[in-house]
């Protein structure tokens, strides 16, 4: 996220993504440096399909970034790293974000 303060919708998506303990562990692991999916799954102790689901949620929220690279033997490897984000939760920041929330039918 390049903006200092996320919009209300972006903040809600980021907080929802971080509300899961496994996703918090993924971000923590990636904060040490970029890693590829298979290695990350081994280090965290989860299956690759489960890890992919959580990685997609984190990437959609703008918290991590993925890139596809080819290994020396021609094998495609997906690497992830933490995106540049800084979220500060203060009453004023939440009030500002709330003003920009997209209205939903059931709100």
C-alpha positions, 0 to 999 in steps of 0.5 A, a space after each residue: 500500500 503506497 498511501 499513508 492511510 487506507 480507505 475504509 474499504 481497504 482498511 476493512 479488507 486488511 483487518 479481515 485478512 489479518 484476523 486469522 492467526 494463520 495469516 498472521 503467521 504467514 506475514 510474520 514468516 514473510 517479514 524475514 524475507 521473501 519465500 516460495 510457496 513450497 518452502 513457506 508451507 513446510 516452515 509454517 506446517 500447512 498444506 500448499 492448497 491451504 497456504 494458497 487460499 490464505 496467500 490469496 486473501 493476503 495478496 487481495 488485501 495488499 499485504 503481500 505481493 507474489 511473483 512467478 519465477 523460473 528456477 534454473 531447471 525451468 520449474 515455475 516457482 511462486 515467491 511471496 514477500 510482504 508489501 510495504 504497508 503501515 496501518 495505524 489504528 487510532 480513533 481518528 484514523 478509523 473515523 477518517 476511514 469510516 467516512 470513505 466506506 462503500 455503502 452496502 445494502 445490508 448496512 
